[in-house]
Amino acid sequence: MLFLSIGFITGWLVEGDYRKQKLLENNIVEITKLQNYTRNIVDSIDSGVLAVDTNLVITALNREGEKILGVQDAIGVNASSVFDYSIVDILNQTKLQKFKYTDIKTVIKVDDEEKYLKLTVSPLLNILNKIQGLVIVIEDYSNEKYLEAQTARADRLSAVGELASGIAHEIRNPMGIIKTISQTLQKEEDQESMVEGLGIIVKEVDRANKVIQTLLNFARPDVNIVEKVNTGALIDEVLIIINKYAINKKIEIFCDIGREIVIMGDKEKLKQVFINILLNSIQSMENGGKIWISTEVGDLGVSISFRDNGTGIEKEDLSKIFNPFFTTKEDGTGLGLSVSNRIIQDHNGYITIDSVVNEGTIVVIYLPLYE
């Protein structure tokens, strides 16, 4: 009887152990299937996916990630061997702050070829909300960057073509007049006609020289004489120069400008920009009108606005107004706004122009404040 009991208990224990072993095997199979399934999903993602532990050691890297980074068998390698110090610093910040960083741009070299990458770094947290590591999503936008460069090159070539066409047009006109007058003078015997003709030649040569000098200023601007500039005082000086011309054209100018706004810049060049903008406004109002000048200080700089109620600019022309030699004026060179835009860019600022036909135009110049 005792042997039967022992045999029964032993059989029961063996059977229980077998069931547990079988259950464990089934669980291992299911976990393996789940791991393979998860791995297949991650490998099917078009972006690279990389995981690191708290020491920034790589614990996982999908197939696309290996392709983008140009690495194999990267598991166990520190991320600092893949990314530069600035990215490693962001990884450490993410780890400390548990904060997600997006749209991080970096450049790496793979087989002597530069790759432009966008990264998203996210903290990997456990159920206790403690940091376990980081997940880095990697996007390769090298092709996009290449297309941007190709587009920029095409734009530059187009601009050069327009520039050459503009130069040819602007120089050919005075040269044609000079040639005609010279041929006429060869046949003239009247002294008065001779003097008049020579005067026209001088005037047209000066006009051609002005185009060439303006073009040189646009291509190779002079070095800025940087000093503290009070924008209120500068606008006052501009108005002294422009007021008589405005009055003759029946233009009223209204000012609402800050008196204690100080920037760093080349006073004479900024004056040139303001005068050019005001002249454009005045010339857009043949039958009189109004111009409003105002300033507004923001956190990073000052905006100086010039608004008029002139004829405005056609919508299709707005994108071309900073192009060299683009002009809608019969006697314009089309270099005024190009040079003005270059000057403002040299001052770490920028210009925006908005316009509605028959309603008016607003030009806003943004410049950094003096610190």
DOBA-221382 format. One record per residue (C-alpha): residue in one letter; chain; x negated, y negated, z. Coordinates in nm, 4 decimals. Last residue first. Layout:
BEGIN
> type:mol:east:north:up
> a:A:X:Y:Z .
...
END
This chain:
BEGIN
> type:mol:east:north:up
> e:A:-2.2334:-9.4846:-2.6253 .
> y:A:-2.1434:-9.6986:-2.9272 .
> l:A:-1.8151:-9.5776:-3.0733 .
> p:A:-1.7975:-9.3433:-3.3708 .
> l:A:-1.6403:-9.4800:-3.6913 .
> y:A:-1.3094:-9.3981:-3.8627 .
> i:A:-1.2041:-9.6209:-4.1551 .
> v:A:-0.8360:-9.6244:-4.2448 .
> v:A:-0.7075:-9.7519:-4.5804 .
> i:A:-0.3337:-9.8066:-4.6113 .
> t:A:-0.1728:-9.8750:-4.9478 .
> g:A:0.1480:-10.0374:-5.0630 .
> e:A:0.5146:-9.9992:-5.1512 .
> n:A:0.5276:-10.0129:-5.5312 .
> v:A:0.3510:-9.6733:-5.5573 .
> v:A:0.2914:-9.5147:-5.2169 .
> s:A:-0.0606:-9.4941:-5.0782 .
> d:A:-0.2781:-9.3126:-4.8284 .
> i:A:-0.6536:-9.3567:-4.8025 .
> t:A:-0.8843:-9.1940:-4.5489 .
> i:A:-1.2432:-9.3006:-4.4828 .
> y:A:-1.5097:-9.1189:-4.2807 .
> g:A:-1.7661:-9.1755:-4.0075 .
> n:A:-2.1183:-9.0609:-3.9270 .
> h:A:-2.2567:-9.4060:-4.0264 .
> d:A:-2.4094:-9.2572:-4.3445 .
> q:A:-2.0579:-9.1280:-4.4215 .
> i:A:-1.9322:-9.4874:-4.3983 .
> i:A:-2.1995:-9.6057:-4.6443 .
> r:A:-2.1282:-9.3211:-4.8894 .
> n:A:-1.7540:-9.3989:-4.8844 .
> s:A:-1.8239:-9.7652:-4.9530 .
> v:A:-2.0541:-9.6740:-5.2455 .
> s:A:-1.7855:-9.4538:-5.4000 .
> l:A:-1.5182:-9.7142:-5.3198 .
> g:A:-1.7004:-9.9874:-5.5118 .
> l:A:-1.8343:-9.7699:-5.7951 .
> g:A:-1.5372:-9.7724:-6.0316 .
> t:A:-1.6978:-10.0372:-6.2531 .
> g:A:-1.3888:-10.2582:-6.2674 .
> d:A:-1.2960:-10.4950:-6.5527 .
> e:A:-0.9827:-10.3177:-6.6762 .
> k:A:-0.8967:-10.1888:-6.3301 .
> t:A:-0.7731:-9.8294:-6.2840 .
> t:A:-1.1180:-9.7084:-6.1797 .
> f:A:-1.3164:-9.3855:-6.1604 .
> f:A:-1.6803:-9.4737:-6.2221 .
> p:A:-1.8101:-9.2637:-5.9274 .
> n:A:-1.5359:-9.0485:-5.7721 .
> f:A:-1.3992:-9.1883:-5.4449 .
> i:A:-1.0610:-9.2718:-5.6018 .
> k:A:-1.0186:-8.9315:-5.7638 .
> s:A:-0.7882:-8.7490:-5.5178 .
> l:A:-0.5604:-9.0531:-5.4940 .
> d:A:-0.5219:-9.0805:-5.8724 .
> e:A:-0.2576:-8.8070:-5.9056 .
> k:A:-0.0419:-8.9824:-5.6438 .
> e:A:-0.0515:-9.3163:-5.8273 .
> i:A:-0.1968:-9.5950:-5.6145 .
> g:A:-0.0058:-9.8829:-5.4551 .
> t:A:0.1359:-10.2000:-5.6111 .
> g:A:0.0632:-10.4108:-5.3054 .
> n:A:0.2169:-10.4178:-4.9599 .
> d:A:-0.1152:-10.3986:-4.7776 .
> r:A:-0.2671:-10.2062:-4.4875 .
> f:A:-0.6296:-10.2147:-4.3701 .
> s:A:-0.6875:-9.9958:-4.0635 .
> i:A:-0.9977:-9.9736:-3.8445 .
> s:A:-1.0106:-9.6516:-3.6418 .
> v:A:-1.2454:-9.6443:-3.3433 .
> g:A:-1.4301:-9.3489:-3.1982 .
> l:A:-1.4402:-9.0346:-2.9868 .
> d:A:-1.1601:-9.0700:-2.7337 .
> g:A:-0.9596:-9.3110:-2.9467 .
> v:A:-0.9727:-9.6881:-3.0010 .
> e:A:-0.7298:-9.8520:-3.2410 .
> t:A:-0.7999:-10.1428:-3.4724 .
> s:A:-0.5708:-10.3477:-3.6947 .
> i:A:-0.5804:-10.5412:-4.0229 .
> w:A:-0.2517:-10.6231:-4.1979 .
> i:A:-0.2482:-10.7554:-4.5536 .
> k:A:0.0423:-10.9440:-4.7086 .
> g:A:0.1597:-11.0383:-5.0554 .
> g:A:0.1082:-11.2627:-5.3545 .
> n:A:0.2230:-11.2211:-5.7130 .
> e:A:-0.0762:-11.0255:-5.8442 .
> m:A:-0.0971:-10.8014:-5.5384 .
> s:A:-0.3355:-10.5100:-5.6135 .
> q:A:-0.6283:-10.7509:-5.6494 .
> i:A:-0.5848:-10.8574:-5.2858 .
> s:A:-0.5956:-10.4981:-5.1638 .
> n:A:-0.9055:-10.4119:-5.3684 .
> l:A:-1.0735:-10.7301:-5.2437 .
> l:A:-0.9932:-10.6303:-4.8852 .
> i:A:-1.1486:-10.2862:-4.9317 .
> n:A:-1.4632:-10.4301:-5.0929 .
> i:A:-1.4995:-10.6919:-4.8184 .
> f:A:-1.4718:-10.4240:-4.5478 .
> v:A:-1.7352:-10.2026:-4.7163 .
> q:A:-1.9829:-10.4888:-4.7736 .
> k:A:-1.9419:-10.5977:-4.4099 .
> l:A:-2.0275:-10.2413:-4.3073 .
> k:A:-2.3435:-10.2697:-4.5173 .
> e:A:-2.4378:-10.6040:-4.3618 .
> k:A:-2.3808:-10.4846:-4.0047 .
> d:A:-2.5777:-10.1609:-4.0339 .
> g:A:-2.4413:-9.9477:-3.7546 .
> m:A:-2.3793:-9.8694:-3.3900 .
> i:A:-2.0284:-9.9447:-3.2641 .
> v:A:-1.8825:-10.1908:-3.0136 .
> i:A:-1.5138:-10.2634:-2.9535 .
> e:A:-1.4696:-10.5571:-2.7161 .
> r:A:-1.2508:-10.7860:-2.9277 .
> g:A:-0.9848:-10.5374:-3.0323 .
> i:A:-0.8034:-10.6237:-3.3540 .
> d:A:-0.4505:-10.7260:-3.4468 .
> c:A:-0.5081:-10.9354:-3.7581 .
> f:A:-0.2674:-11.0701:-4.0219 .
> i:A:-0.3793:-11.1717:-4.3721 .
> e:A:-0.1475:-11.3679:-4.5997 .
> i:A:-0.2116:-11.3496:-4.9761 .
> k:A:-0.1119:-11.6315:-5.2109 .
> k:A:-0.3967:-11.5483:-5.4559 .
> n:A:-0.5698:-11.8792:-5.3811 .
> i:A:-0.5197:-11.8086:-5.0098 .
> a:A:-0.6869:-11.4667:-5.0440 .
> y:A:-0.9902:-11.6135:-5.2239 .
> k:A:-1.0221:-11.8778:-4.9550 .
> n:A:-0.9932:-11.6179:-4.6781 .
> i:A:-1.2527:-11.3652:-4.8048 .
> i:A:-1.5811:-11.4993:-4.6643 .
> i:A:-1.4395:-11.6291:-4.3355 .
> l:A:-1.2364:-11.3066:-4.3136 .
> v:A:-1.5517:-11.0938:-4.3321 .
> e:A:-1.7132:-11.2908:-4.0496 .
> d:A:-1.4035:-11.2423:-3.8316 .
> i:A:-1.4073:-10.8686:-3.9164 .
> l:A:-1.7658:-10.8469:-3.7877 .
> a:A:-1.6807:-11.0349:-3.4673 .
> g:A:-1.3993:-10.7897:-3.3934 .
> t:A:-1.6140:-10.4875:-3.4858 .
> n:A:-1.8918:-10.5826:-3.2431 .
> v:A:-2.2029:-10.4241:-3.3932 .
> k:A:-2.4962:-10.2832:-3.1968 .
> e:A:-2.7879:-10.2244:-3.4325 .
> v:A:-2.9000:-9.9858:-3.7064 .
> i:A:-3.0668:-10.1268:-4.0164 .
> n:A:-2.9661:-9.8483:-4.2559 .
> v:A:-3.2207:-9.7265:-4.5088 .
> d:A:-3.1184:-9.8172:-4.8625 .
> p:A:-2.8850:-9.5914:-5.0593 .
> r:A:-3.0398:-9.3746:-5.3319 .
> a:A:-2.7689:-9.2481:-5.5681 .
> f:A:-2.5033:-9.5083:-5.4827 .
> n:A:-2.7522:-9.7942:-5.4628 .
> l:A:-2.9010:-9.6787:-5.7938 .
> l:A:-2.5542:-9.6801:-5.9526 .
> t:A:-2.4911:-10.0287:-5.8190 .
> q:A:-2.8221:-10.1410:-5.9666 .
> i:A:-2.7414:-9.9854:-6.3065 .
> v:A:-2.3935:-10.1395:-6.3181 .
> k:A:-2.5328:-10.4801:-6.2165 .
> n:A:-2.8046:-10.4519:-6.4795 .
> a:A:-2.5414:-10.3942:-6.7478 .
> r:A:-2.3481:-10.7004:-6.6299 .
> d:A:-2.6655:-10.9095:-6.6217 .
> v:A:-2.7408:-10.8026:-6.9789 .
> e:A:-2.3851:-10.9031:-7.0716 .
> k:A:-2.4238:-11.2499:-6.9190 .
> v:A:-2.7638:-11.3061:-7.0796 .
> i:A:-2.6247:-11.2055:-7.4209 .
> i:A:-2.3212:-11.4324:-7.3761 .
> g:A:-2.5479:-11.7270:-7.2953 .
> l:A:-2.7597:-11.6508:-7.6021 .
> g:A:-2.4450:-11.6710:-7.8149 .
> e:A:-2.3422:-12.0057:-7.6681 .
> v:A:-2.6892:-12.1493:-7.7218 .
> m:A:-2.6959:-12.0305:-8.0862 .
> s:A:-2.3447:-12.1613:-8.1485 .
> e:A:-2.4570:-12.5035:-8.0254 .
> q:A:-2.7724:-12.4969:-8.2391 .
> d:A:-2.5815:-12.4247:-8.5644 .
> e:A:-2.7939:-12.2201:-8.8045 .
> e:A:-2.6342:-11.8862:-8.7369 .
> k:A:-2.7081:-11.5797:-8.9546 .
> q:A:-2.9440:-11.4047:-8.7125 .
> l:A:-2.7193:-11.5235:-8.4309 .
> t:A:-2.4362:-11.3037:-8.5595 .
> q:A:-2.6514:-10.9914:-8.5521 .
> s:A:-2.7595:-11.0761:-8.1970 .
> i:A:-2.3966:-11.1377:-8.0930 .
> t:A:-2.2904:-10.7973:-8.2272 .
> k:A:-2.5838:-10.6153:-8.0654 .
> i:A:-2.5284:-10.7847:-7.7295 .
> i:A:-2.1559:-10.6995:-7.7411 .
> g:A:-2.2304:-10.3356:-7.8146 .
> m:A:-2.4862:-10.3225:-7.5327 .
> p:A:-2.2335:-10.4779:-7.2947 .
> n:A:-1.9779:-10.2040:-7.3752 .
> r:A:-2.2237:-9.9137:-7.4057 .
> i:A:-2.3471:-9.9534:-7.0457 .
> e:A:-2.0083:-9.9014:-6.8785 .
> h:A:-1.8952:-9.6256:-7.1142 .
> a:A:-2.2216:-9.4320:-7.1051 .
> i:A:-2.2422:-9.4644:-6.7274 .
> g:A:-1.8847:-9.3418:-6.6880 .
> s:A:-1.9421:-9.0432:-6.9165 .
> a:A:-2.2596:-8.9544:-6.7302 .
> l:A:-2.0782:-8.9801:-6.3967 .
> e:A:-1.7836:-8.7762:-6.5227 .
> g:A:-2.0240:-8.5043:-6.6364 .
> v:A:-2.2170:-8.5228:-6.3095 .
> a:A:-1.8861:-8.4907:-6.1210 .
> s:A:-1.7954:-8.1840:-6.3264 .
> l:A:-2.1363:-8.0327:-6.2535 .
> r:A:-2.0862:-8.1048:-5.8829 .
> d:A:-1.7373:-7.9531:-5.8905 .
> a:A:-1.8733:-7.6415:-6.0623 .
> r:A:-2.1443:-7.6151:-5.7970 .
> a:A:-1.8849:-7.6557:-5.5209 .
> t:A:-1.6717:-7.3851:-5.6804 .
> q:A:-1.9711:-7.1497:-5.7029 .
> a:A:-2.0627:-7.2230:-5.3400 .
> e:A:-1.7047:-7.1598:-5.2293 .
> l:A:-1.7025:-6.8353:-5.4306 .
> y:A:-2.0205:-6.7242:-5.2519 .
> k:A:-1.8711:-6.8095:-4.9128 .
> e:A:-1.5607:-6.6046:-4.9954 .
> n:A:-1.7836:-6.3183:-5.1014 .
> s:A:-1.9807:-6.3481:-4.7757 .
> y:A:-1.6621:-6.3396:-4.5639 .
> d:A:-1.7490:-6.0258:-4.3664 .
> e:A:-1.5114:-5.9855:-4.0725 .
> i:A:-1.6232:-5.8387:-3.7376 .
> v:A:-1.3913:-5.7568:-3.4456 .
> i:A:-1.5827:-5.7368:-3.1165 .
> v:A:-1.4413:-5.5471:-2.8180 .
> l:A:-1.6010:-5.6121:-2.4810 .
> g:A:-1.6781:-5.4121:-2.1668 .
> q:A:-1.5111:-5.2687:-1.8617 .
> i:A:-1.4039:-5.5971:-1.7047 .
> k:A:-1.1699:-5.5563:-1.4094 .
> n:A:-0.7966:-5.6040:-1.4484 .
> l:A:-0.7287:-5.3072:-1.2168 .
> i:A:-0.5832:-5.1137:-1.5128 .
> n:A:-0.9120:-5.1612:-1.7007 .
> l:A:-1.0097:-5.4679:-1.9054 .
> l:A:-1.1884:-5.4979:-2.2415 .
> p:A:-1.2646:-5.8674:-2.2995 .
> s:A:-1.2130:-5.9937:-2.6561 .
> v:A:-1.4672:-6.1286:-2.9068 .
> t:A:-1.3509:-6.2301:-3.2547 .
> l:A:-1.6314:-6.2616:-3.5073 .
> k:A:-1.6605:-6.4192:-3.8517 .
> l:A:-1.9607:-6.3102:-4.0583 .
> y:A:-2.1688:-6.4533:-4.3407 .
> k:A:-2.4203:-6.1998:-4.4714 .
> e:A:-2.7642:-6.2994:-4.5914 .
> e:A:-2.9554:-6.0435:-4.7981 .
> d:A:-3.3059:-5.9287:-4.7039 .
> d:A:-3.1756:-5.5727:-4.6514 .
> v:A:-2.9132:-5.7034:-4.4075 .
> k:A:-2.9713:-6.0544:-4.2704 .
> i:A:-2.7204:-6.2023:-4.0300 .
> v:A:-2.5202:-6.5270:-4.0363 .
> t:A:-2.2720:-6.6351:-3.7709 .
> k:A:-1.9255:-6.7809:-3.7399 .
> i:A:-1.7076:-6.7377:-3.4312 .
> d:A:-1.3414:-6.7545:-3.5368 .
> t:A:-1.2046:-6.6404:-3.2007 .
> y:A:-1.3252:-6.6193:-2.8391 .
> k:A:-1.1073:-6.4381:-2.5818 .
> f:A:-1.1642:-6.5243:-2.2167 .
> k:A:-1.2506:-6.2828:-1.9358 .
> q:A:-1.4658:-6.5671:-1.8000 .
> l:A:-1.7789:-6.3700:-1.7111 .
> k:A:-1.7657:-6.1080:-1.9881 .
> t:A:-1.6557:-6.3612:-2.2473 .
> q:A:-1.9443:-6.5889:-2.1459 .
> n:A:-2.1897:-6.2983:-2.1780 .
> l:A:-2.0608:-6.2187:-2.5265 .
> i:A:-2.0827:-6.5878:-2.6181 .
> d:A:-2.4486:-6.5932:-2.5068 .
> v:A:-2.5154:-6.2810:-2.7141 .
> i:A:-2.3689:-6.4652:-3.0121 .
> s:A:-2.6055:-6.7609:-2.9584 .
> y:A:-2.9011:-6.5261:-2.8956 .
> d:A:-2.8781:-6.3576:-3.2358 .
> f:A:-2.6765:-6.0428:-3.3084 .
> v:A:-2.7831:-5.6843:-3.3870 .
> s:A:-3.0725:-5.6215:-3.1447 .
> s:A:-2.8922:-5.8264:-2.8797 .
> a:A:-2.6013:-5.5786:-2.9043 .
> n:A:-2.8069:-5.3208:-2.7153 .
> v:A:-2.8322:-4.9775:-2.8801 .
> g:A:-2.6602:-4.6767:-2.7143 .
> i:A:-2.4415:-4.6074:-3.0166 .
> a:A:-2.6046:-4.7683:-3.3229 .
> d:A:-2.6455:-4.4385:-3.5085 .
> q:A:-2.6355:-4.6279:-3.8364 .
> v:A:-2.6812:-4.9960:-3.9123 .
> g:A:-2.6192:-5.2294:-4.2089 .
> l:A:-2.4075:-5.4693:-4.0044 .
> i:A:-2.1216:-5.4705:-4.2545 .
> k:A:-2.1430:-5.0988:-4.3382 .
> e:A:-2.1771:-4.9901:-3.9750 .
> g:A:-1.8805:-5.2109:-3.8845 .
> e:A:-1.6772:-5.0609:-4.1677 .
> r:A:-1.7440:-4.7118:-4.0308 .
> n:A:-1.6417:-4.7963:-3.6750 .
> l:A:-1.8743:-4.8790:-3.3885 .
> a:A:-1.8433:-4.7547:-3.0304 .
> t:A:-2.0427:-4.7717:-2.7060 .
> i:A:-2.2877:-5.0472:-2.7962 .
> v:A:-2.4832:-5.1648:-2.4901 .
> l:A:-2.3796:-5.5157:-2.3845 .
> n:A:-2.4586:-5.4347:-2.0184 .
> t:A:-2.0862:-5.4546:-1.9383 .
> d:A:-2.0128:-5.1990:-2.2103 .
> v:A:-1.9956:-5.2698:-2.5820 .
> a:A:-1.7314:-5.2053:-2.8482 .
> l:A:-1.7596:-5.2765:-3.2193 .
> v:A:-1.4828:-5.2950:-3.4783 .
> g:A:-1.5705:-5.3940:-3.8361 .
> s:A:-1.2801:-5.5131:-4.0464 .
> d:A:-1.1012:-5.3155:-4.3174 .
> i:A:-0.9517:-5.0794:-4.0587 .
> s:A:-0.9469:-4.7147:-4.1700 .
> d:A:-1.2353:-4.6249:-3.9373 .
> v:A:-1.0307:-4.7451:-3.6390 .
> i:A:-0.7325:-4.5307:-3.7430 .
> n:A:-0.9533:-4.2305:-3.8127 .
> r:A:-1.1221:-4.2692:-3.4722 .
> t:A:-0.7831:-4.2868:-3.3014 .
> y:A:-0.6737:-3.9678:-3.4774 .
> n:A:-1.0044:-3.7990:-3.3987 .
> q:A:-0.9761:-3.9009:-3.0345 .
> l:A:-0.6112:-3.7883:-3.0217 .
> k:A:-0.7018:-3.4535:-3.1792 .
> t:A:-0.9882:-3.4139:-2.9323 .
> i:A:-0.7554:-3.5025:-2.6456 .
> e:A:-0.4991:-3.2502:-2.7727 .
> v:A:-0.7662:-2.9771:-2.8082 .
> i:A:-0.9033:-3.0574:-2.4634 .
> n:A:-0.5496:-3.0457:-2.3205 .
> n:A:-0.4885:-2.7078:-2.4884 .
> e:A:-0.8161:-2.5765:-2.3473 .
> l:A:-0.7215:-2.7029:-2.0027 .
> l:A:-0.3793:-2.5389:-2.0297 .
> k:A:-0.5444:-2.2105:-2.1355 .
> q:A:-0.7852:-2.2335:-1.8451 .
> k:A:-0.5001:-2.3082:-1.6077 .
> r:A:-0.2974:-2.0178:-1.7467 .
> y:A:-0.5990:-1.7870:-1.7199 .
> d:A:-0.6591:-1.8936:-1.3592 .
> g:A:-0.2958:-1.8272:-1.2786 .
> e:A:-0.3157:-1.4824:-1.4443 .
> v:A:-0.6332:-1.4033:-1.2547 .
> l:A:-0.4745:-1.5190:-0.9293 .
> w:A:-0.1588:-1.3096:-0.9906 .
> g:A:-0.3630:-1.0066:-1.0863 .
> t:A:-0.5741:-1.0423:-0.7709 .
> i:A:-0.2632:-1.0826:-0.5568 .
> f:A:-0.1023:-0.7723:-0.7137 .
> g:A:-0.4189:-0.5660:-0.6851 .
> i:A:-0.4633:-0.6660:-0.3198 .
> s:A:-0.1015:-0.5748:-0.2492 .
> l:A:-0.1327:-0.2399:-0.4282 .
> f:A:-0.4542:-0.1631:-0.2458 .
> l:A:-0.2864:-0.2360:0.0863 .
> m:A:0.0000:0.0000:0.0000 .
END
